[in-house]
Amino acid sequence: IISGTVTDTSGAVLPGVVVTVTNQETGAVRSAVTTEAGVYRAPALEPGVYSVKAELQGFKGLQTQDIRVASGQEVT
């Protein structure tokens, strides 16, 4: 599981952000949209190395790479 909360530079939460989680080894993609509280969750991921990209119109996108997920692990 990869999960988190998306905020802007002032710390305000951002609902409606499209978060794309990609397995860097297999190319498998999972998408989620943040809730009203800015929270997203990508469950049931295979163990591996992932990148996470967050995009919302009107905001600069953000991408983080090399997130390692082990079996049964939740990474925030």
N, C-alpha and C positions, 0 to 999 in steps of 0.2 A: 504494500500500500504506500502510495505517495500522497501526502495531504498537506494543506497549508492554508494560509490566509493571505489574500492579495490586498495590499494597501497602496495609496499614492504617497508622494514624497512628504505629505503633511501627517501621514499616519492614518488617514481616513480609509475605511474599508471600501472596496470596490465590488459591487454586485455586477453580474452579467459578463464577467471576464471569461473569455474562452481560454482554457488551459489545455495544452496539448502535451501529452506525455509519450515520448518515443523511446523504444528500446534501441539503443545505439548499436547493438550487435545484430539484431534480427530485423529492425525496421518496423516492428509492430507498433501501431499507434493507438492510443486511447485518449479520448477527449472528455472534458468535464467543463461545466459552467459554474462560476462562483455563485453562492447563495446571496441573499440580502445581507448576510453578515460577512461577505467576502470570502467564505470558506469553500474550498474545493477538495475533492477526494477521488483518487484513482485506485480502486480496490482490485484485488485478485491479479496482481502483476506477477509474471514469471520472474524468478531471480535473474538479475542482470544489471547492466549499467544503462541509465536512462538520462535523457535530457527533458527539461520542462520549459515550455514556452507559454507565456501569458500575453494575450492580446485583447485590447479594447479600443474601439475607434475613438480617436481624439487623444490617446495616450501613447507614449513611446512604449513599444513592446519590450519584453525582458525574456532572456533565455539563459538557463543554467544547465550546464552539462556535467557529465561524469558523476551522477548520483547513483550510488551502489545500493541495490536492494537485495537482501538475502531472503530465503524462504521464510514466510511467516513474519517478516519484519515490517514495521511501519516507520517510514521516514517522513519527517515533517520539514 
